[in-house]
Amino acid sequence: MQLIRCDLCVIGGGSGGLSVAAGAAQLGASVVLFEGHRMGGDCLNTGCVPSKTLLSIAKAAVDGAEPLDQRYAKAKQRVRDVIASIAPHDSVERFEGLGVQVIQAPARFVDTKTVVGGDFRIRARRFVIATGSRPRIPAISGIEEVEYWTSDTLFEADQFPASFAVLGAGAIGLEMAQAHHKLGSEVTVIEPFVMMGRDDPALVSELRETLESSGIRFVMGQAVERISRDESGLTVVHFANHEPVIAQRLLVATGRMPNIEQLDLGAAGIQYDARGISTDARLRTNHRHIFAIGDVAGREAFTHAAGAHASVVVKQALFGLPAKAAGQVIPWVTYTDPELAHAGLTQAERDAQVPIAQQHVMEIAFADIDRARCEGRTDGRIRIVTDAKGRVLSVDILGQHAGELILPWVLAIEQNIPMSKMASIVVPYPTRSEISKRVAGSYFTERLFSARTRTLVRWIQKLIP
């Protein structure tokens, strides 16, 4: 077994691990990267790239003479073509060209300074664990007896599901439910608990109404008793107090779990639990030279969060700067049509930190925005909650391009930009961005047009020439 010594050893070639490896190598550090499956990780191969490609194709789909199964197969092939077009950016060849030694094998810890994988033994000054996560399969009787899809297998199959059941009403479940509905499937979404529990309940309810009105069926708050296959080969989802859901294909989208089993964390005494590896505000494990980032760290399971984590780690590992992940504002978007975007505190976090009586809520509907009227898409709204001092606590947007419109509010929250600044910016007309200026201005409406202000204006008018 060949011994290699390096400055930094990265375990996992997904978005976070690749960002650390590329940044560190280009800055002059010696880097070894382990990847035991596919370079690019979930984001490229089974997550962001394929799901958003399929959504884009589905949104553009129009009824025509082409058979649904042929259209579906073409959509899946387009997904694979897009993945192939991006793959060179995440390839072994590119990273070796940057100076990274890539070992295409899983790695496990031997002790706090050593990992082994393939035919190599690596001793590094610092380690970054970025092994990501995988779909969590619920413990439901009979589930292993039926052929189901997860986000890991969904994009590999070309067989069109005339009927499609989705177990889980989170972002992945809703996005794929809508994509398949637009591509011609009869879709039922099953959620035993709460639909998108971290988003604003009012906007989630509005999104559900939109999806239902389009023809997607929902079974909410019903515990799944068991899953079986009938005589014709269809999947049957059984409930205690609801009629069964029968579908040609079942997608299980009930959350994710960290990839930690192969790491042998116990050999290095690294602390972890069912949510992932335990880290501090600087993303360090209980060993200061070992970091964990992205999904495996049990934090926000988003590609952009892993990228932000990578920056925090590189600053520490290469420059010794005390960078922290705590305090970073990590937005998220559900890419349905309309989109649902969020930045800031969740409702539970907000209510725990600020008394409800001190929260100020402002809303503006897209129906009040001229660009939305021009486009004939006035569904949705923006909802902002501030504290008594006007500091933005949370922002939720439901509507077309909500994921693009959330950005200035991420900056406002992170940089503590006052509402007066947000209200005074000049926004091009007509754009959907006007909704942000309008809602910021509404914060001052009550005081600006009060009886006291009117009295002050009349008094000033008497004094000025």
C-alpha positions as CSV (number, residue, x, y, z in Angstrom):
1,M,0.0,0.0,0.0
2,Q,1.5,3.3,-1.1
3,L,1.9,6.0,1.5
4,I,1.2,9.6,0.5
5,R,1.6,12.7,2.7
6,C,-0.3,15.8,1.9
7,D,-1.6,19.1,3.3
8,L,-5.3,18.3,2.7
9,C,-7.3,15.1,2.2
10,V,-10.8,15.5,0.9
11,I,-13.2,12.5,1.2
12,G,-16.1,12.9,-1.3
13,G,-16.2,14.3,-4.8
14,G,-19.6,16.1,-4.7
15,S,-20.1,19.8,-4.9
16,G,-18.6,20.6,-1.5
17,G,-15.6,18.3,-1.7
18,L,-14.8,19.4,-5.3
19,S,-14.9,23.1,-4.3
20,V,-12.5,22.5,-1.4
21,A,-10.1,20.4,-3.5
22,A,-10.1,22.8,-6.5
23,G,-9.7,25.9,-4.3
24,A,-6.9,24.4,-2.1
25,A,-5.0,23.0,-5.1
26,Q,-5.0,26.3,-7.0
27,L,-3.9,28.1,-3.9
28,G,-0.8,25.9,-3.7
29,A,-1.7,23.1,-1.2
30,S,-1.0,19.5,-1.9
31,V,-4.4,17.8,-2.1
32,V,-5.7,14.2,-2.3
33,L,-9.3,13.6,-3.2
34,F,-11.2,10.3,-2.7
35,E,-14.4,9.5,-4.6
36,G,-15.8,6.0,-4.5
37,H,-18.7,6.5,-6.9
38,R,-19.3,9.3,-9.4
39,M,-17.5,12.6,-9.6
40,G,-19.9,15.5,-9.2
41,G,-21.9,13.7,-6.5
42,D,-25.7,13.9,-6.2
43,C,-25.9,17.4,-7.5
44,L,-24.7,16.5,-11.0
45,N,-25.9,13.0,-11.3
46,T,-29.1,12.6,-9.4
47,G,-30.1,15.9,-7.9
48,C,-30.0,19.5,-9.0
49,V,-28.9,19.1,-12.6
50,P,-31.2,16.3,-13.7
51,S,-34.3,17.4,-11.7
52,K,-34.2,21.0,-12.9
53,T,-33.6,19.8,-16.5
54,L,-36.6,17.5,-16.3
55,L,-38.7,20.3,-14.8
56,S,-37.7,22.7,-17.5
57,I,-38.6,20.2,-20.2
58,A,-41.9,19.5,-18.5
59,K,-42.9,23.1,-18.2
60,A,-42.2,23.6,-21.9
61,A,-44.2,20.5,-22.9
62,V,-47.3,21.0,-25.0
63,D,-50.0,18.5,-26.0
64,G,-49.3,17.0,-29.4
65,A,-49.5,13.9,-31.5
66,E,-46.3,12.4,-30.0
67,P,-47.0,9.4,-27.8
68,L,-46.5,10.1,-24.1
69,D,-44.0,7.3,-23.7
70,Q,-41.8,8.6,-26.5
71,R,-41.9,12.1,-25.1
72,Y,-40.9,10.8,-21.7
73,A,-38.0,8.8,-23.1
74,K,-36.8,11.9,-25.0
75,A,-37.0,14.0,-21.8
76,K,-34.9,11.5,-19.9
77,Q,-32.4,11.3,-22.7
78,R,-32.2,15.1,-22.6
79,V,-31.5,14.9,-18.9
80,R,-28.6,12.6,-19.5
81,D,-27.2,14.8,-22.3
82,V,-27.2,17.8,-19.9
83,I,-25.4,15.8,-17.3
84,A,-22.8,14.7,-19.8
85,S,-22.3,18.3,-21.0
86,I,-21.5,19.4,-17.4
87,A,-19.6,16.3,-16.3
88,P,-16.2,17.4,-17.8
89,H,-16.1,20.3,-15.3
90,D,-16.3,17.8,-12.4
91,S,-14.1,15.1,-14.1
92,V,-11.1,13.3,-12.7
93,E,-9.1,14.7,-15.7
94,R,-9.9,18.3,-14.8
95,F,-9.0,17.9,-11.2
96,E,-5.8,16.1,-11.9
97,G,-5.0,19.0,-14.3
98,L,-5.5,21.4,-11.3
99,G,-2.9,19.3,-9.3
100,V,-5.3,17.2,-7.2
101,Q,-4.4,13.6,-6.8
102,V,-7.7,11.8,-7.4
103,I,-8.2,8.3,-5.9
104,Q,-11.3,6.6,-7.3
105,A,-12.1,4.5,-4.2
106,P,-14.0,5.0,-0.9
107,A,-11.9,6.0,2.1
108,R,-12.0,5.1,5.7
109,F,-10.2,6.3,8.8
110,V,-7.5,4.3,10.5
111,D,-6.7,7.0,13.1
112,T,-7.0,10.7,13.5
113,K,-4.1,11.3,11.0
114,T,-4.6,8.5,8.5
115,V,-7.1,7.3,6.0
116,V,-6.9,4.3,3.6
117,G,-8.6,3.7,0.3
118,G,-7.8,1.6,-2.7
119,D,-4.1,0.9,-2.7
120,F,-3.2,4.1,-0.8
121,R,-2.6,5.2,2.7
122,I,-2.9,8.9,3.2
123,R,-1.4,10.9,6.1
124,A,-2.7,14.5,5.9
125,R,-2.4,17.6,8.0
126,R,-6.1,18.2,7.6
127,F,-9.1,16.3,6.4
128,V,-12.4,17.3,5.0
129,I,-15.3,14.9,5.0
130,A,-17.8,15.6,2.2
131,T,-19.5,12.3,1.6
132,G,-23.0,13.8,1.2
133,S,-26.2,11.9,1.8
134,R,-28.6,9.4,0.2
135,P,-32.4,8.9,0.1
136,R,-33.9,7.8,3.4
137,I,-36.2,4.8,2.9
138,P,-39.0,4.7,5.6
139,A,-39.7,1.5,7.5
140,I,-43.0,0.6,5.9
141,S,-44.2,-3.0,5.7
142,G,-43.9,-4.4,2.2
143,I,-41.8,-1.5,0.7
144,E,-38.9,-3.8,-0.1
145,E,-41.2,-6.1,-2.1
146,V,-42.1,-3.5,-4.7
147,E,-40.0,-1.7,-7.3
148,Y,-39.8,1.9,-6.3
149,W,-37.8,4.9,-7.5
150,T,-35.8,7.3,-5.4
151,S,-34.0,10.4,-6.6
152,D,-31.0,8.1,-7.2
153,T,-32.8,5.9,-9.7
154,L,-35.5,8.1,-11.1
155,F,-33.4,9.5,-13.9
156,E,-32.1,6.2,-15.1
157,A,-35.5,4.8,-16.2
158,D,-37.2,5.7,-19.5
159,Q,-40.5,3.8,-18.9
160,F,-43.3,6.3,-18.8
161,P,-45.5,5.9,-15.7
162,A,-49.1,6.5,-16.7
163,S,-49.9,6.7,-13.0
164,F,-47.3,8.1,-10.6
165,A,-47.4,8.2,-6.7
166,V,-45.0,10.3,-4.7
167,L,-44.4,9.4,-1.1
168,G,-43.2,12.7,0.5
169,A,-44.3,16.3,-0.1
170,G,-41.0,18.0,0.3
171,A,-39.1,19.8,-2.4
172,I,-38.0,16.8,-4.3
173,G,-41.4,15.1,-4.1
174,L,-43.4,18.2,-5.3
175,E,-40.9,19.0,-8.1
176,M,-41.0,15.5,-9.5
177,A,-44.8,15.3,-9.0
178,Q,-45.4,18.4,-11.1
179,A,-42.8,17.4,-13.7
180,H,-44.5,14.0,-14.3
181,H,-47.9,15.6,-14.2
182,K,-46.9,18.0,-17.0
183,L,-45.5,15.1,-18.9
184,G,-48.8,13.3,-18.9
185,S,-48.9,11.1,-15.7
186,E,-51.8,10.9,-13.3
187,V,-50.1,12.0,-10.1
188,T,-50.9,11.5,-6.4
189,V,-48.8,13.0,-3.6
190,I,-48.8,11.2,-0.3
191,E,-47.7,13.1,2.8
192,P,-48.3,11.4,6.2
193,F,-47.0,14.4,8.2
194,V,-46.6,18.1,7.1
195,M,-46.1,19.4,3.6
196,M,-42.8,21.5,3.4
197,G,-42.7,22.1,7.1
198,R,-39.9,24.6,7.0
199,D,-41.6,27.0,4.6
200,D,-44.3,29.6,5.4
201,P,-47.5,27.7,6.0
202,A,-49.8,30.2,4.2
203,L,-47.7,30.1,1.0
204,V,-47.3,26.3,1.2
205,S,-51.1,26.1,1.4
206,E,-51.4,28.4,-1.6
207,L,-48.9,26.3,-3.6
208,R,-50.8,23.2,-2.8
209,E,-54.0,24.8,-4.0
210,T,-52.3,25.7,-7.3
211,L,-51.0,22.1,-7.8
212,E,-54.4,20.6,-6.9
213,S,-56.1,22.9,-9.3
214,S,-53.8,21.6,-12.1
215,G,-54.9,18.1,-11.5
216,I,-52.4,16.7,-8.9
217,R,-54.1,14.7,-6.2
218,F,-53.0,15.0,-2.5
219,V,-53.4,12.5,0.3
220,M,-52.4,14.4,3.4
221,G,-52.0,13.4,7.1
222,Q,-52.6,9.7,6.5
223,A,-50.1,7.2,7.8
224,V,-49.0,4.6,5.3
225,E,-49.9,1.2,6.8
226,R,-48.2,-1.0,4.1
227,I,-47.3,-1.2,0.5
228,S,-48.0,-4.1,-1.8
229,R,-48.1,-5.1,-5.5
230,D,-51.4,-6.2,-7.0
231,E,-51.9,-9.0,-9.6
232,S,-51.3,-6.7,-12.5
233,G,-48.0,-5.5,-11.1
234,L,-49.2,-2.1,-9.9
235,T,-48.0,-0.6,-6.6
236,V,-50.7,-0.3,-4.0
237,V,-50.2,2.1,-1.0
238,H,-52.5,1.2,1.9
239,F,-53.8,3.4,4.7
240,A,-55.7,2.8,7.9
241,N,-58.3,5.4,7.2
242,H,-58.2,6.1,3.5
243,E,-58.8,4.3,0.3
244,P,-55.6,2.8,-1.3
245,V,-53.6,4.7,-3.8
246,I,-52.7,2.5,-6.9
247,A,-50.0,3.6,-9.3
248,Q,-47.8,2.2,-12.0
249,R,-44.7,3.7,-10.3
250,L,-43.9,4.9,-6.8
251,L,-41.3,7.6,-6.0
252,V,-40.0,7.6,-2.4
253,A,-39.0,11.1,-1.4
254,T,-39.1,11.0,2.4
255,G,-35.8,12.8,3.2
256,R,-32.2,11.9,3.2
257,M,-29.6,10.4,5.5
258,P,-25.8,11.0,5.8
259,N,-23.3,8.8,4.1
260,I,-21.1,7.8,7.1
261,E,-21.1,4.0,7.3
262,Q,-18.0,3.4,5.2
263,L,-15.9,6.1,6.9
264,D,-15.1,4.1,10.1
265,L,-15.4,7.3,12.1
266,G,-15.0,5.3,15.4
267,A,-11.4,4.5,14.4
268,A,-10.7,8.3,14.6
269,G,-13.0,8.9,17.5
270,I,-15.1,11.4,15.4
271,Q,-18.4,12.2,17.0
272,Y,-21.6,11.7,15.0
273,D,-25.3,10.8,15.3
274,A,-28.2,9.9,13.1
275,R,-28.3,13.4,11.5
276,G,-24.6,13.3,10.6
277,I,-21.2,14.3,11.8
278,S,-21.1,16.7,14.7
279,T,-19.4,20.0,13.9
280,D,-18.9,23.4,15.6
281,A,-19.6,26.9,14.1
282,R,-16.3,26.5,12.1
283,L,-17.4,23.1,10.7
284,R,-14.7,21.4,12.8
285,T,-15.4,17.9,14.2
286,N,-14.3,17.2,17.8
287,H,-10.8,17.0,16.2
288,R,-9.8,20.5,15.1
289,H,-8.0,19.3,12.0
290,I,-10.9,17.3,10.7
291,F,-13.8,19.2,9.1
292,A,-17.2,18.0,7.8
293,I,-19.2,19.9,5.2
294,G,-22.4,19.7,3.3
295,D,-25.1,17.1,3.9
296,V,-22.9,14.8,5.9
297,A,-22.5,17.5,8.5
298,G,-26.3,17.4,9.2
299,R,-26.9,21.0,8.2
300,E,-28.8,22.4,5.3
301,A,-28.8,19.8,2.5
302,F,-28.3,22.2,-0.4
303,T,-25.6,22.4,-3.0
304,H,-25.1,26.1,-2.4
305,A,-24.8,25.4,1.3
306,A,-22.0,22.9,0.6
307,G,-20.3,25.5,-1.5
308,A,-20.5,28.0,1.3
309,H,-19.1,25.5,3.7
310,A,-16.2,24.9,1.3
311,S,-15.2,28.5,1.4
312,V,-15.3,28.5,5.2
313,V,-13.0,25.4,5.4
314,V,-10.5,26.7,2.8
315,K,-10.0,29.9,4.7
316,Q,-9.2,28.0,7.8
317,A,-7.2,25.1,6.4
318,L,-5.0,27.2,4.1
319,F,-4.8,30.6,5.8
320,G,-5.6,29.9,9.4
321,L,-8.5,32.4,9.5
322,P,-11.2,31.8,12.0
323,A,-14.0,31.6,9.5
324,K,-17.5,30.5,10.6
325,A,-20.5,28.9,8.9
326,A,-22.7,30.1,11.7
327,G,-24.5,33.3,10.8
328,Q,-24.5,32.6,7.0
329,V,-27.9,33.0,5.5
330,I,-28.7,29.9,3.5
331,P,-31.8,30.5,1.2
332,W,-33.7,27.7,-0.4
333,V,-36.0,27.3,-3.3
334,T,-38.6,24.7,-4.4
335,Y,-38.6,24.8,-8.2
336,T,-42.3,24.1,-8.8
337,D,-44.4,26.3,-11.0
338,P,-44.8,28.7,-9.2
339,E,-41.6,28.6,-7.3
340,L,-41.4,28.9,-3.5
341,A,-38.3,30.7,-2.1
342,H,-37.3,31.3,1.5
343,A,-34.5,33.3,3.3
344,G,-34.0,33.9,7.0
345,L,-35.6,32.2,10.0
346,T,-38.2,29.5,9.8
347,Q,-41.5,30.2,11.6
348,A,-40.5,28.0,14.5
349,E,-37.1,29.7,14.8
350,R,-38.7,33.1,14.5
351,D,-41.4,32.5,17.1
352,A,-38.7,31.1,19.5
353,Q,-36.5,34.2,19.2
354,V,-39.0,37.0,18.9
355,P,-42.4,37.3,20.6
356,I,-45.2,37.1,18.1
357,A,-46.6,40.5,19.4
358,Q,-43.3,42.1,18.3
359,Q,-43.3,40.6,14.7
360,H,-44.5,42.9,11.9
361,V,-45.9,41.1,8.8
362,M,-46.0,42.7,5.3
363,E,-47.4,41.1,2.2
364,I,-47.7,42.2,-1.4
365,A,-49.4,40.1,-4.1
366,F,-48.0,39.7,-7.6
367,A,-51.5,40.7,-8.7
368,D,-50.5,44.3,-7.7
369,I,-47.3,44.2,-9.9
370,D,-47.7,45.4,-13.5
371,R,-45.2,43.0,-15.0
372,A,-47.1,40.0,-13.5
373,R,-50.3,41.4,-15.1
374,C,-48.5,41.8,-18.4
375,E,-47.4,38.2,-18.3
376,G,-50.8,36.9,-17.2
377,R,-49.2,35.2,-14.2
378,T,-50.3,37.0,-11.1
379,D,-50.3,34.0,-8.7
380,G,-48.4,34.2,-5.5
381,R,-47.0,36.9,-3.2
382,I,-44.1,38.1,-1.1
383,R,-44.3,37.8,2.7
384,I,-41.8,39.5,5.0
385,V,-41.6,39.4,8.8
386,T,-39.6,42.0,10.7
387,D,-39.0,42.6,14.4
388,A,-40.1,45.7,16.3
389,K,-36.9,47.5,15.1
390,G,-37.5,46.7,11.4
391,R,-34.9,44.0,11.1
392,V,-35.8,41.4,8.6
393,L,-36.4,38.0,10.2
394,S,-37.7,36.1,7.2
395,V,-38.7,36.4,3.6
396,D,-40.9,34.0,1.7
397,I,-41.8,34.4,-2.0
398,L,-44.3,32.4,-4.0
399,G,-44.4,33.2,-7.7
400,Q,-42.7,33.1,-11.0
401,H,-38.9,33.4,-10.7
402,A,-39.1,33.5,-6.9
403,G,-35.6,31.9,-6.7
404,E,-34.2,34.9,-8.5
405,L,-36.1,37.5,-6.5
406,I,-35.0,36.2,-3.1
407,L,-31.3,37.3,-3.6
408,P,-31.6,40.9,-2.4
409,W,-33.3,39.8,0.7
410,V,-30.5,37.3,1.5
411,L,-28.2,40.3,1.4
412,A,-30.5,42.4,3.5
413,I,-30.7,39.8,6.2
414,E,-27.0,38.9,6.2
415,Q,-25.8,42.6,6.1
416,N,-28.6,43.9,8.3
417,I,-29.7,46.4,5.6
418,P,-32.5,48.6,6.9
419,M,-35.9,48.6,5.3
420,S,-35.5,52.3,4.4
421,K,-32.6,51.3,2.1
422,M,-34.6,48.5,0.5
423,A,-37.5,50.9,-0.1
424,S,-35.3,53.6,-1.6
425,I,-33.6,51.6,-4.3
426,V,-34.6,52.3,-7.9
427,V,-36.0,49.3,-9.7
428,P,-36.5,49.0,-13.5
429,Y,-40.1,49.1,-14.7
430,P,-41.8,46.9,-15.4
431,T,-40.2,44.0,-13.6
432,R,-41.2,41.5,-11.0
433,S,-38.4,43.0,-8.8
434,E,-40.8,45.9,-8.0
435,I,-42.5,43.6,-5.5
436,S,-39.5,43.8,-3.2
437,K,-39.4,47.6,-3.3
438,R,-43.2,47.7,-2.8
439,V,-43.2,45.5,0.2
440,A,-40.3,47.4,1.8
441,G,-42.1,50.6,1.3
442,S,-45.2,49.2,2.9
443,Y,-43.3,49.0,6.2
444,F,-43.5,52.8,6.4
445,T,-47.0,53.2,5.1
446,E,-48.8,53.4,8.4
447,R,-46.4,56.0,9.8
448,L,-45.9,57.9,6.6
449,F,-49.5,58.6,6.0
450,S,-50.6,59.0,9.6
451,A,-52.5,61.9,11.0
452,R,-49.3,63.1,12.7
453,T,-47.5,63.2,9.5
454,R,-50.3,65.1,7.7
455,T,-50.3,67.7,10.6
456,L,-46.5,68.0,10.3
457,V,-46.7,68.6,6.5
458,R,-49.4,71.3,6.9
459,W,-47.2,73.1,9.5
460,I,-44.1,72.9,7.3
461,Q,-46.1,74.3,4.3
462,K,-46.9,77.4,6.3
463,L,-43.2,78.0,7.0
464,I,-41.6,77.4,3.7
465,P,-41.9,80.1,0.9
